[in-house]
Amino acid sequence: MNNIPLKYPFNQFAYGADYNPEQWPEEVWLEDVKLMREAGVNAVSLAIFSWAKLEPRPGEYDFGWLDRIMDLLHTNGVSVLLATATASPPPWFAKLHPESLPVSETGVRMEIGSRQHYSPSSLAYKQAAASLAGKLAERYAKHPAVIMWHINNEYACHIRASYDEESATAFRVWLQRRYGSLEKLNDTWGTAFWSQQYADWEEIQPPRQAPTYPNPCQCLDFKRFNSDALLELCRAEIDAVKKHNPALPVTTNFMGISAPGLDQFAWARNLDVTSWDSYPDPAKDEVAYNASSHDLTRSTGGGKPFILLEQVTSQVNWRNVNMLKQPGVMRTYSWQAVARGADAVMAFQWRASRAGAEKFHGALVPHVGTADSRVWREVCDLGRELRACHEITGSRIVARVGMMFDWSNWWAVELPSKPREISHTTIVTQYHEALFDNNIPVDFVPMEGDLLRYQVLVLPLTYMLSETTAKNIKQFVANGGTLIVTWFSGIVDECDRIWLGGYPALLREVLGIRVEEWQPLPEGVHNEIKFIADGKTSICDFWSEAVDAEGAEVKAVFTKDFFAGRPALTCNRYGKGRAWYLATRLPGEVNRELFGMICREAGVQPLLEAPKGVEVSLRERDSSRYLFIINHTDANHEISLGGHHGADLLDGQQMVAGTVNLKPYDVKVLKLAV
């Protein structure tokens, strides 16, 4: 981002929460810092939603209260990730600039009274937000408490796009930069279909509510445009704060693999540290799903340690049914973040609110207070554990398996008028889970990413593929890599136009197959496949394809329907490597066995053998290696260390060898012997 060396902010784990002192009288602040010391809290994210208090009227600022709390936190050893306070404009701003309010695709202008009520293309909001960020940086950029800037908050969480006239004008400018001419735009968008040819740039509108399916490439470009528009807002704030202290790092909190609004790889190039907000549903088994977002956040940051900027100690307030995290689960999820590369474990929020939309959202200090509080005991215990493991900070994950991931591909897959409705996230995380269950580390890789560090590359539902990416993939396999491609991949180019000549087009040669047609399967309907090697069978569902082997070895066939006897799983030798193709969706346990077998054959071994629900991860730095074993179940488990031995950092540095015994929701952190 700049040539100024950044000071890495964490020489110990940052532990804390969003802190909103503006919600409380100042006499509470003294109790807060006392409790922070008791819990081992050493960092807070401050001033996230305080624009109205900092600038109560246009151009009139009140920093006195923030001065006092900043000094109080610093005196008590609590560092600050200082927010730019721009996540929720005050009422006076909307009154002054009603055009800044977002408009839905049906033409309804949204109003104040909630949060994130600004259009991604609002110039007035951009200028006002950058101005406030600059005022904060001018005053606090060199305050000794500040270790990082927290830019805005959860971009695109509620507003991913606005369909107002200002956005329409900005969209046209974006399109002119992208295409240069209407002739190129018309050709790329395929506007000859349904008589959509544009003769003037002013004719182009955002994809507002229409009688039926809108133009797919228009919709795709509008999603790209809005990610870029929001990024421009973020950049304006980054520029404003960097002006006053370029060495102070910046972050903004992503929403993991469940949030489609932002191209996080593109965004991460503008951040010094990546971060995200983790909210797995206690009513579901989302351990693997949560791990995928940790891996994605780490990967977008180029493998550097990241920040878990939000989680909840107990329960959230915004689901239909808000179940509690059971005793011990906050601990296991916190250690999961560390095990997958986090150097900071934060939560929303410090003290549970008394009023407002999130008053029933859990916090480090619950409504009942700290006396005889299970939540508070767990908060203090986790603080002690993190302090005991400070040496782990700065270490990294080393993965030999890459999983290709791209937001434009995600957006294109989920546009309407497909063979069937597909949840991209659901499918991708199922294949990530197959590797997670094998305790095989995984990086997410952008389309243009470096493939040389990996032995195995997975393309899950990679519907969109460019010629450049396909060429790099073929070279990866030719050089000895192992490729796994799943169904409905390699279908269109980066403009959502079909690659002609037989699916999967650019990958046919490396895979040694041709897909003639596909059969989406309704819910509750399934086919069956039979593995050639051992005759075992498995049901399959959701999707199936009519595949012709063109040199590939058939590893499994369909047994039912008119696909019976045709390939369901193939493997093709290409150069020094091998390329696998899976033409249907398999159950989780079958995926686990299949992906584990392919990785082993490629020379990638699990970190440890462990049952489902026991997570194993490894962080490394120089000669130091830290092994994490996390029991996410309510059962006891005995795990073989497979020849490893080392000091248990959570149990007084006791040496452990042979096996480890895990109680329900137990965690082991071993510093392995050299």
C-alpha positions in Angstrom: 0.0 0.0 0.0 2.9 2.4 0.7 6.6 2.3 1.2 6.4 3.1 4.9 7.3 0.1 7.1 4.3 -1.1 9.2 4.7 -1.9 12.8 3.2 -5.3 13.4 0.6 -4.6 16.1 0.6 -8.0 17.9 3.5 -9.3 20.0 0.9 -11.1 22.1 -2.7 -12.1 21.3 -5.1 -9.2 21.2 -8.1 -10.1 23.3 -11.1 -7.9 23.8 -14.2 -6.6 22.1 -16.1 -3.8 20.5 -16.3 -1.1 23.2 -19.1 1.4 23.2 -18.6 3.7 26.2 -20.8 6.3 24.6 -23.8 4.1 25.6 -22.9 4.4 29.3 -22.3 7.2 31.9 -18.7 7.9 32.6 -18.7 6.4 36.1 -19.2 3.0 34.4 -15.9 3.5 32.5 -13.8 3.0 35.6 -15.5 -0.3 36.4 -15.0 -1.3 32.7 -11.2 -0.9 32.8 -11.0 -2.7 36.1 -12.9 -5.6 34.7 -10.8 -5.6 31.5 -7.7 -6.0 33.6 -9.4 -8.9 35.5 -10.3 -10.7 32.2 -7.0 -10.1 30.5 -8.6 -7.8 27.9 -5.8 -5.9 26.3 -7.5 -4.4 23.2 -10.8 -2.9 22.2 -12.3 -1.7 19.0 -13.6 1.8 19.8 -16.0 4.4 18.4 -17.6 2.2 15.7 -21.0 3.8 15.9 -20.3 7.1 17.4 -20.5 9.5 14.5 -23.5 11.3 16.0 -21.7 11.9 19.3 -18.4 12.9 17.6 -20.1 15.3 15.1 -23.5 16.2 16.7 -24.1 18.9 14.0 -22.4 19.4 10.6 -18.9 20.5 11.1 -19.2 20.7 14.9 -17.0 18.2 16.7 -16.9 16.9 20.3 -13.8 14.9 21.0 -13.6 15.5 24.7 -15.3 12.2 25.8 -13.1 10.3 23.3 -10.0 11.9 24.7 -10.9 10.8 28.2 -11.7 7.2 27.4 -8.6 6.9 25.1 -6.3 8.1 27.9 -8.1 5.9 30.5 -7.7 2.8 28.3 -4.0 3.5 27.7 -3.3 4.0 31.4 -4.8 0.6 32.1 -2.8 -1.2 29.4 -5.6 -1.6 26.9 -4.7 -0.9 23.2 -7.2 0.6 20.8 -8.3 -0.4 17.3 -9.8 3.0 16.6 -12.8 3.0 14.3 -13.5 5.8 11.9 -17.1 5.9 13.2 -18.6 6.1 9.7 -20.7 2.9 9.8 -23.9 4.7 10.6 -24.4 8.3 9.5 -26.3 10.5 12.0 -29.9 11.7 11.3 -28.8 15.2 10.4 -26.7 13.9 7.5 -29.7 12.1 5.9 -31.8 15.3 6.4 -29.0 17.4 4.7 -28.4 14.8 2.0 -31.5 12.7 1.3 -30.0 11.6 -2.0 -27.5 9.6 0.0 -30.1 7.1 1.2 -30.1 3.8 -0.7 -32.8 2.8 -3.1 -34.0 -0.7 -3.6 -34.4 -2.4 -7.0 -38.1 -1.7 -6.8 -37.5 2.0 -6.4 -38.2 2.3 -2.6 -35.8 4.8 -0.9 -34.8 3.5 2.5 -34.9 5.7 5.6 -32.9 6.3 8.8 -33.5 4.6 12.1 -31.3 1.6 11.6 -27.7 1.5 10.3 -25.7 1.4 7.1 -28.2 3.7 5.4 -26.0 5.1 2.6 -25.6 4.4 -1.1 -22.3 2.9 -2.2 -22.2 5.6 -4.8 -23.1 8.6 -2.7 -20.5 11.3 -3.2 -21.8 13.3 -0.2 -21.4 10.3 2.1 -17.9 9.6 0.7 -16.8 13.1 1.4 -18.3 13.3 4.8 -17.0 9.9 5.9 -13.5 10.7 4.7 -13.7 14.1 6.4 -14.6 12.5 9.8 -11.9 9.9 9.4 -9.4 12.6 8.7 -10.4 14.6 11.8 -10.0 11.5 13.9 -6.6 10.7 12.5 -5.4 14.3 12.9 -6.2 14.0 16.6 -5.4 10.4 17.4 -3.1 8.9 14.7 -0.1 9.2 17.1 -1.9 8.5 20.4 0.0 5.8 22.2 -3.1 3.7 22.7 -3.9 3.3 19.0 -2.4 0.2 17.3 -4.7 0.1 14.3 -7.5 1.7 12.3 -10.8 0.0 12.1 -12.3 1.4 8.9 -16.1 1.7 8.9 -17.8 -1.6 9.8 -19.1 -4.7 7.9 -19.3 -3.1 4.5 -22.2 -4.6 2.4 -23.7 -6.4 5.4 -27.1 -4.7 4.8 -26.6 -2.6 1.7 -24.8 -4.2 -1.2 -26.2 -2.0 -3.9 -28.4 1.1 -4.5 -30.5 1.6 -7.6 -30.8 5.4 -7.4 -29.9 7.9 -10.2 -26.6 8.8 -8.7 -25.7 5.1 -8.7 -26.9 4.8 -12.3 -24.6 7.6 -13.4 -21.6 6.1 -11.6 -22.4 2.7 -13.1 -22.3 4.2 -16.6 -18.9 5.8 -15.9 -17.6 2.4 -14.5 -18.8 0.7 -17.7 -17.2 3.2 -20.0 -13.9 2.6 -18.2 -14.3 -1.2 -18.5 -15.4 -1.4 -22.1 -14.4 1.8 -23.8 -17.1 1.6 -26.4 -20.8 0.7 -26.7 -19.9 -1.8 -29.5 -17.7 -3.8 -27.1 -20.3 -3.6 -24.3 -23.1 -4.8 -26.6 -21.0 -7.7 -27.9 -19.9 -8.7 -24.4 -23.4 -8.4 -22.9 -25.0 -10.3 -25.8 -27.6 -7.5 -26.2 -28.7 -9.0 -29.6 -30.8 -11.3 -27.4 -34.2 -9.8 -26.6 -33.4 -6.6 -28.6 -31.4 -5.0 -25.8 -28.8 -3.2 -28.0 -27.7 0.2 -26.5 -27.2 3.1 -28.8 -26.3 5.6 -26.0 -24.6 5.3 -22.7 -27.5 7.1 -21.0 -29.8 4.3 -22.0 -28.1 1.9 -19.6 -29.6 1.5 -16.2 -28.9 -0.6 -13.1 -30.7 -3.9 -13.3 -33.8 -2.7 -11.6 -37.1 -4.7 -11.2 -38.0 -6.0 -14.7 -40.8 -8.1 -16.2 -38.5 -11.2 -16.2 -34.9 -12.3 -16.2 -32.5 -9.3 -16.7 -29.4 -9.5 -18.8 -26.9 -11.8 -16.8 -23.8 -9.9 -17.7 -25.4 -6.6 -16.8 -26.3 -8.0 -13.4 -22.8 -9.4 -13.0 -21.1 -6.1 -13.9 -23.5 -4.3 -11.5 -22.3 -6.5 -8.7 -18.6 -5.9 -9.7 -19.4 -2.2 -9.8 -20.9 -2.1 -6.3 -18.0 -3.9 -4.8 -15.7 -1.4 -6.4 -17.9 1.5 -5.3 -17.8 0.4 -1.7 -14.1 -0.1 -2.0 -13.7 3.5 -3.2 -15.5 4.6 0.0 -13.1 2.5 2.1 -10.1 3.8 0.2 -11.2 7.4 0.8 -11.1 6.7 4.6 -7.8 4.8 4.4 -6.2 7.7 2.5 -7.6 10.1 5.1 -6.1 8.3 8.1 -2.8 7.2 6.4 -2.1 10.9 5.7 -1.4 11.4 9.4 0.5 8.2 10.2 1.3 6.0 7.3 2.9 3.3 9.5 -0.4 2.7 11.4 -2.0 -0.4 9.9 -5.6 -0.5 8.7 -8.3 -3.2 8.6 -12.0 -3.5 7.9 -14.1 -6.5 9.0 -15.3 -8.9 6.3 -18.2 -11.3 6.8 -16.5 -14.5 5.8 -17.6 -17.0 3.2 -21.3 -16.2 3.7 -21.1 -12.6 2.4 -21.3 -12.2 -1.3 -21.2 -8.4 -1.5 -17.4 -7.7 -1.7 -14.6 -9.2 -3.7 -12.5 -9.8 -0.7 -9.3 -10.6 -2.6 -9.5 -7.2 -4.3 -10.3 -5.5 -1.1 -7.5 -7.2 0.9 -4.9 -5.7 -1.4 -5.9 -2.3 0.2 -5.7 -3.5 3.8 -2.7 -4.1 6.0 -4.4 -6.9 8.0 -7.6 -8.8 7.1 -10.3 -9.4 9.7 -13.8 -10.9 9.8 -16.8 -11.4 12.1 -17.7 -15.0 13.0 -21.2 -16.1 14.0 -21.7 -19.8 13.6 -25.2 -21.0 14.5 -25.2 -23.1 17.7 -28.4 -24.8 16.4 -26.4 -26.3 13.6 -23.0 -28.1 13.2 -21.1 -25.2 11.6 -17.6 -26.0 12.8 -16.3 -26.8 9.4 -18.3 -24.0 7.8 -16.7 -21.5 10.3 -13.3 -22.9 9.6 -13.7 -22.2 5.9 -14.2 -18.5 6.6 -11.1 -18.4 8.8 -9.2 -20.0 5.9 -10.7 -17.5 3.4 -9.8 -14.5 5.5 -6.3 -15.7 6.1 -6.0 -16.4 2.3 -7.2 -13.1 1.2 -4.5 -11.5 3.4 -1.8 -13.5 1.6 -1.4 -16.0 4.4 -0.6 -13.4 7.1 -2.2 -13.7 10.6 -5.6 -12.2 10.6 -8.0 -10.7 13.2 -11.2 -12.4 14.5 -12.8 -9.0 15.1 -16.2 -10.2 16.2 -17.8 -13.3 17.7 -20.4 -13.7 20.5 -19.8 -15.2 24.0 -23.3 -16.6 24.3 -26.1 -15.8 21.8 -27.0 -13.3 19.1 -30.2 -11.4 18.7 -31.0 -11.6 15.0 -31.9 -15.2 14.2 -35.5 -16.5 14.4 -34.3 -18.7 17.3 -31.1 -17.5 19.1 -29.6 -20.5 20.8 -26.8 -20.2 23.3 -23.3 -21.4 22.8 -23.1 -24.3 25.2 -20.4 -24.1 28.0 -17.0 -24.5 26.5 -18.1 -23.7 22.9 -16.9 -20.0 23.0 -13.5 -21.4 24.0 -13.3 -24.0 21.2 -14.4 -21.5 18.5 -11.9 -18.9 19.8 -9.1 -21.4 19.6 -10.3 -22.5 16.2 -9.6 -19.0 15.0 -6.1 -19.0 16.5 -5.5 -22.5 15.1 -6.3 -21.3 11.6 -4.1 -18.2 11.8 -5.7 -15.5 14.0 -3.5 -13.3 16.2 -6.5 -11.5 17.7 -9.6 -12.8 19.4 -12.3 -10.1 19.7 -16.0 -10.1 20.3 -19.1 -8.0 20.0 -19.4 -6.4 22.4 -17.7 -5.6 25.8 -20.8 -4.7 27.8 -24.3 -5.9 26.8 -26.4 -2.9 25.8 -29.4 -1.8 27.8 -31.3 -0.4 24.9 -31.3 -0.6 21.1 -31.7 -3.2 18.4 -28.9 -5.4 19.8 -29.7 -5.3 23.5 -30.2 -9.1 23.6 -26.9 -9.7 21.9 -24.3 -11.5 24.1 -21.2 -9.7 25.5 -18.2 -10.2 27.6 -20.0 -8.5 30.4 -23.6 -9.8 30.3 -26.7 -8.1 31.7 -26.4 -10.2 34.9 -23.0 -8.8 35.6 -19.8 -10.7 36.5 -20.7 -12.3 39.8 -21.7 -16.0 39.4 -21.7 -15.6 35.7 -20.7 -18.6 33.5 -20.0 -16.3 30.6 -17.7 -14.1 32.7 -15.8 -17.1 34.0 -15.2 -18.4 30.5 -14.1 -14.9 29.4 -11.5 -14.7 32.1 -10.3 -18.3 31.5 -9.8 -17.6 27.8 -7.8 -14.5 28.6 -5.5 -16.5 30.8 -5.0 -19.1 28.1 -4.2 -16.7 25.4 -1.6 -14.9 27.6 0.1 -18.3 28.1 0.5 -18.7 24.4 1.7 -15.3 23.3 4.7 -16.8 21.5 2.5 -18.2 18.8 1.7 -14.8 17.3 3.2 -14.1 14.0 3.4 -17.8 13.0 1.6 -19.0 9.9 -0.3 -21.9 8.3 1.5 -23.8 5.6 -1.0 -25.4 3.2 -0.2 -27.8 0.3 -3.8 -27.8 -1.0 -5.3 -24.8 -2.7 -9.0 -24.3 -3.4 -9.8 -21.8 -6.2 -12.3 -19.1 -5.2 -13.6 -16.1 -7.0 -16.4 -13.7 -6.2 -17.4 -13.0 -9.8 -17.8 -16.8 -10.2 -20.0 -16.8 -7.1 -22.1 -14.0 -8.4 -22.5 -15.6 -11.8 -23.4 -19.0 -10.4 -26.3 -17.5 -8.4 -27.8 -15.4 -11.1 -31.2 -16.6 -12.2 -32.0 -18.7 -15.4 -29.6 -21.6 -14.6 -30.3 -25.3 -14.9 -31.2 -25.1 -11.2 -30.9 -22.8 -8.3 -27.5 -23.2 -6.7 -26.1 -21.9 -3.4 -22.5 -21.4 -4.3 -21.4 -21.1 -0.7 -23.2 -24.3 0.3 -21.4 -26.3 -2.4 -18.0 -24.9 -2.0 -18.0 -25.4 1.8 -19.0 -29.0 1.3 -15.8 -29.6 -0.5 -13.8 -27.6 1.9 -15.3 -29.7 4.7 -14.0 -32.9 3.0 -10.5 -31.6 3.5 -11.2 -30.1 6.9 -12.5 -33.5 8.1 -9.2 -35.0 6.9 -7.3 -32.3 8.9 -5.6 -31.2 5.7 -4.7 -27.5 5.7 -6.3 -25.5 2.8 -5.7 -22.1 1.3 -8.2 -20.3 -0.9 -6.6 -19.2 -4.1 -7.8 -16.4 -6.4 -8.2 -17.1 -10.1 -4.9 -15.3 -10.9 -3.1 -16.8 -7.9 0.2 -18.5 -7.7 -0.3 -22.3 -7.9 3.4 -23.3 -7.6 3.2 -23.7 -3.8 0.5 -26.4 -3.9 0.5 -30.1 -4.7 -3.3 -30.4 -5.0 -5.7 -27.8 -6.5 -9.4 -28.0 -6.1 -11.9 -26.3 -8.5 -15.2 -26.5 -6.7 -18.1 -25.4 -8.9 -15.8 -23.1 -11.0 -18.5 -22.2 -13.5 -16.6 -19.2 -14.8 -13.1 -19.6 -16.2 -10.8 -17.4 -18.3 -8.3 -18.6 -20.9 -5.5 -17.3 -18.7 -6.6 -19.2 -15.6 -7.2 -22.4 -17.7 -3.7 -22.2 -19.1 -2.2 -21.8 -15.6 -4.2 -24.8 -14.4 -3.1 -27.0 -17.3 0.5 -26.0 -16.6 0.1 -26.8 -12.9 -1.0 -30.4 -13.8 1.6 -30.8 -16.5 4.3 -29.9 -13.9 3.1 -32.7 -11.6 0.2 -31.2 -9.7 -3.0 -33.0 -8.8 -6.3 -31.3 -9.9 -9.8 -32.0 -8.7 -12.6 -30.4 -10.7 -16.3 -30.7 -9.7 -19.5 -30.6 -11.8 -20.7 -27.4 -13.6 -17.2 -26.1 -14.0 -15.5 -24.4 -17.0 -18.9 -23.4 -18.6 -18.5 -19.7 -19.3 -15.9 -17.0 -19.7 -15.4 -14.1 -17.4 -18.3 -12.2 -19.1 -20.8 -15.1 -18.5 -20.7 -16.2 -22.2 -20.7 -20.0 -22.9 -17.5 -21.6 -24.0 -18.6 -23.5 -27.1 -17.4 -26.9 -28.3 -18.5 -29.1 -25.4 -18.2 -28.7 -21.7 -16.0 -28.1 -19.8 -14.4 -26.5 -22.8 -11.0 -25.1 -21.8 -10.5 -28.0 -19.3 -11.5 -30.9 -21.7 -7.9 -31.7 -22.6 -6.4 -31.7 -19.1 -9.4 -33.7 -17.8 -9.7 -36.1 -20.7 -13.5 -35.9 -20.8 -16.5 -34.3 -22.5 -19.7 -33.4 -20.7 -22.6 -33.8 -23.1 -25.4 -32.6 -20.9 -26.5 -32.4 -17.3 -29.5 -33.5 -15.2 -30.2 -31.3 -12.1 -32.0 -33.4 -9.5 -34.8 -32.0 -7.4 -34.7 -32.2 -3.6 -35.3 -35.8 -2.4 -34.3 -37.4 -5.7 -31.0 -39.2 -6.1 -29.0 -41.4 -8.4 -26.3 -43.9 -7.4 -22.7 -44.4 -8.3 -20.5 -47.5 -8.2 -16.7 -47.3 -7.7 -14.8 -49.5 -10.2 -12.0 -50.5 -7.8 -14.0 -52.1 -5.0 -17.5 -52.2 -6.2 -18.8 -50.0 -3.4 -21.8 -47.9 -4.1 -23.0 -44.5 -2.9 -26.0 -42.4 -3.4 -25.5 -39.0 -5.2 -27.9 -36.1 -5.5 -28.4 -32.5 -6.6 -26.7 -32.8 -10.0 -25.5 -35.4 -12.4 -23.9 -35.3 -15.8 -23.6 -37.3 -19.0 -19.8 -37.7 -19.4 -17.8 -39.2 -22.2 -14.3 -40.3 -21.3 -11.8 -39.0 -23.9 -8.7 -40.6 -22.5 -9.5 -40.4 -18.8 -9.7 -43.5 -16.7 -13.2 -44.2 -15.3 -13.1 -44.6 -11.6 -16.9 -44.7 -10.9 -20.1 -44.9 -13.0 -23.7 -44.0 -12.5 -26.0 -47.0 -11.9 -29.4 -45.6 -12.5 -31.4 -43.5 -15.0 -30.3 -43.1 -18.6 -26.8 -42.2 -17.2 -26.4 -45.8 -16.1 -22.9 -47.0 -17.0 -21.5 -43.6 -17.9 -18.6 -42.0 -15.9 -19.3 -40.3 -12.6 -15.7 -40.0 -11.5 -12.7 -39.9 -13.8 -8.9 -39.5 -13.5 -6.7 -38.4 -16.4 -2.9 -38.4 -16.6 -1.7 -35.1 -18.1 2.0 -34.4 -18.3 3.5 -35.3 -14.9 0.3 -34.8 -13.0 -3.3 -36.1 -12.8 -6.7 -34.4 -13.1 -9.8 -35.8 -11.5 -13.4 -34.9 -12.4 -16.5 -35.5 -10.2 -19.8 -35.3 -12.1 -22.2 -35.3 -9.2 -22.6 -34.5 -5.5 -21.7 -37.1 -3.0 -22.5 -37.5 0.7 -20.1 -35.8 3.1 -18.5 -39.0 4.4 -17.9 -40.3 0.8 -16.3 -36.9 -0.1 -14.1 -37.2 2.9 -12.8 -40.6 1.9 -12.4 -39.6 -1.8 -10.6 -36.3 -1.2 -8.4 -37.9 1.5 -7.4 -40.7 -0.9 -6.6 -38.3 -3.7 -4.5 -36.1 -1.4 -2.6 -39.0 0.0 -1.8 -40.2 -3.5 -0.5 -36.7 -4.2 1.8 -36.9 -1.2 -0.4 -34.7 1.1 -1.0 -36.4 4.4 -3.4 -35.4 7.2 -1.7 -33.6 10.2 -3.1 -36.3 12.4 -5.7 -39.0 12.2 -8.8 -37.9 14.2 -12.5 -38.6 14.2 -15.0 -36.1 12.8 -15.5 -33.3 15.2 -11.8 -33.2 16.3 -10.0 -30.4 14.5 -6.2 -30.4 14.0 -4.2 -27.5 12.7 -0.5 -26.5 12.7 1.1 -23.0 12.8 4.8 -22.6 12.0 7.5 -19.9 12.3 11.2 -20.7 11.6 11.9 -23.9 13.6 8.9 -23.5 15.9 5.7 -25.5 15.3 2.5 -25.3 17.2 0.0 -28.1 17.0 -3.7 -27.5 17.9 -6.1 -30.3 18.7 -9.7 -29.1 19.4 -12.6 -31.3 20.4 -15.8 -29.7 19.1 -17.9 -32.6 20.4 -19.5 -33.5 23.8 -17.6 -36.9 23.9 -14.2 -38.0 25.1 -11.6 -38.8 22.5 -8.1 -40.3 22.6 -5.9 -39.0 19.8 -2.6 -40.5 18.7 0.1 -37.9 18.1 1.6 -40.1 15.4 5.1 -39.7 16.6 4.9 -36.0 17.5 5.6 -34.8 21.1 5.9 -31.5 22.7 5.0 -29.1 25.5 1.4 -28.5 26.3 1.2 -24.7 26.5 -2.2 -24.7 28.2 -1.1 -27.1 31.0 2.0 -25.7 32.5 4.3 -26.8 29.6 3.9 -30.5 30.5 5.6 -32.7 27.9 3.1 -34.8 26.0 3.9 -37.8 23.7 2.1 -40.9 22.4 -1.6 -39.9 22.8 -3.6 -37.0 24.2 -7.0 -37.4 25.9 -9.6 -34.8 25.1 -12.5 -34.1 27.3 -15.7 -32.7 25.8 -14.9 -29.3 24.2 -11.3 -29.6 25.2 -8.3 -27.9 23.6 -4.7 -28.9 23.4 -1.9 -26.5 22.2 1.4 -28.3 21.8 4.7 -26.7 21.0 6.3 -29.5 19.1 9.9 -30.6 19.9 12.4 -29.8 17.2 
